[in-house]
Amino acid sequence: MFKVIETAGQDEPWWFFDDWKKMIVSTEEFSSLEEAKNSFQQHEARLAANYPEKRSKGASAIAFWDEKEQDYCVACECDVQIFHGLILVDEKNQLVELEGEERG
């Protein structure tokens, strides 16, 4: 099983902090990697059309944002960036390493 997960929150989607699941906006499940990759690419195109900034970690985790979209953080007493994330994970919520992907 593979999942395409969209998130929105103060952290890029690849951090997987303890409360990362609270940022989930939507989840789609697929039995094949090919179906999941197709869905991931469709979501990527939609998010890229709506948010001018983009950062990737490998080929299966992307953060999109608009510098104007911020939220006030009470604990840090300042505005923080809101990221719209997209990740492709396996059944254990591990990022999928796609063929030909370079790791840094």
MARTORMAR-9737 format. One record per residue (C-alpha): x, y, z; residue in three letters. Coordinates in steps of 0.001 Angstrom, whole numbers, plus 500000, padded with zeros to 6 digits. Example, Ala and Ser with C-alpha at 12.3 -4.5 7.8 and 13.67 -1.06 7.14 Angstrom:
<recs>
512300495500507800ALA
513670498940507140SER
</recs>
This chain:
<recs>
500000500000500000MET
501111503525499199PHE
499706506848500362LYS
499737510360498967VAL
499350512732501896ILE
498744516457501709GLU
499549518580504750THR
499255522214505827ALA
501096523664508788GLY
504207525297510195GLN
506614522493509244ASP
507735521092505922GLU
506171517649505441PRO
509375515597505724TRP
510058516433509378TRP
507551513934510815PHE
507522515552514250PHE
505407513790516901ASP
502279515765515997ASP
502765515689512198TRP
499502513815511646LYS
497564516858512919LYS
498721518691509771MET
497130516178507380ILE
494597517750505031VAL
493942514675502897SER
495143511102502376THR
494722508862499357GLU
495633505159499442GLU
496775503089496469PHE
497654499448495964SER
500304500193493330SER
503223502591493302LEU
502378503657489742GLU
498880504813490771GLU
500319506660493762ALA
502960508380491614LYS
500298509546489144ASN
498195511018491945SER
501276512616493526PHE
502118514307490210GLN
498564515626489823GLN
498611517094493336HIS
502074518545492708GLU
500850520355489574ALA
497826521766491440ARG
499899523004494383LEU
502596524450492094ALA
499906526464490296ALA
498680527917493611ASN
501910528564495531TYR
504940530397494088PRO
507607528872496349GLU
508691525224496368LYS
511310523069498117ARG
511818519321497692SER
513462516618499730LYS
514111513804497306GLY
511377513061494803ALA
508671512063497286SER
508385515087499594ALA
507620518645498501ILE
506717521812500387ALA
504905524709498710PHE
504257528114500190TRP
503418531751499644ASP
505455534121501798GLU
502275536133502470LYS
500571533147504153GLU
501709533141507771GLN
500229532293511136ASP
500988533750514540TYR
502902531434516865CYS
501977532158520478VAL
504910530176521926ALA
507529531994519845CYS
505648535330519734GLU
506119535826515997CYS
504601535012512631ASP
505622531686511078VAL
505377530439507520GLN
502562528060506541ILE
503705525201504294PHE
501500523066502064HIS
503175519682501893GLY
502898516663499687LEU
504461513298500520ILE
504437509828499008LEU
504830507162501687VAL
504546503406502128ASP
502365501526504634GLU
504816502399507448LYS
504680506131506609ASN
508241505997505296GLN
509062508225502327LEU
509167506185499136VAL
512522506216497375GLU
511715506550493706LEU
513894504948491037GLU
516579507328489800GLY
516151509593492817GLU
519276511267494115GLU
519784511562497849ARG
521774514423499308GLY
</recs>
